[in-house]
Amino acid sequence: MLLQEKDERINELKREAETLGVFAHYFKSLEYKRLEANTEEREIVSRPKKRGQPGNPEGPRQ
């Protein structure tokens, strides 16, 4: 009984390791340029806009 549970657990862990290996391979194969472009876009979006500029919901300062 104990050996059967141990074998089942070993098989579960092997499947999980294989799944993690697939994810690791996927993320390693991504193009870095695409990731860098997303970082630049986030920097542009995260900069606060000055009052009175288009896209600022506060509108002009009075």
N, C-alpha and C positions, 0 to 999 in steps of 0.2 A: 504494500500500500504506500509506504513512504517513498520507495524508489519510483513508483509510478507518478506520484505528485512531483517529485524532483525532476523527472524526465519531462513532464508537462510544463513545468516552470522553465526549464532550460529551453524548450522549444518556443515558448512565449517570448523569452528574452532574445532568442535568435531572430525571431520575426521582427521584434521591435528594433533590434540593431540593424537589420536589413532595411527597414523603413527609414530609419534615421540616416543610413548611408545613401539612400535614394535622395532624400531631401538635401543632404550635404552636397551631393554631386550636382543637383539642380542649382543650388545657390552659388556654387563655385563656377558654374558655367555661364552665369549672367554676365552681360557686358558691363564693364565698369563705367564706360562713357555715359550710358543711360542713367546710372545711379548718380554720377556727378552732375548731370543736367538737372535731375530732380532736386539736388541740394541747392544749386544756383537758383532755381525757381522758388524754393522755400525761403531763401534769403531775401529775394525781392518781395515776396508776399508778406513776410514778417516785418518789413520796415514800416513804421507808422507813417501815414500820410499827413501832410500839414493841413491845417484848416483851410477851407476854401478850394482845395484841389478836388478834381473829379474823383469820385469813389469814396469820399469821406462823408459819412452820414451826418456829421455835426454841422456841416456847412461853414460859411464864412464867420470869422470872429467879429463881433459888433462892439 
